[in-house]
Amino acid sequence: MSQYRLKTGGVEKKVVGAYKKIENGAVESYKKVEQAAVGTYKKIEKKFVDTFLEEIPDETEEVITVDDAVKKVSVQ
């Protein structure tokens, strides 16, 4: 079966162009609001972490040999 399209001429381009401008403006506004919200959240999260939490060293970072452990125990 054949497919058909409405003949719109130059009006179509003007309407689609205007729609895209509105759409792009709305999307850009949303992105700005989203970035501001995320930035604020990160500030709050950092403040919370700095205030209430302390970093614990990763167990894989420090390797203690048996000799070092014996020395630490004997010194205490």
MODELLER restraints for C-alpha pairs under 7 A, 6 or more apart:
rsr = mdl.restraints
at = mdl.atoms
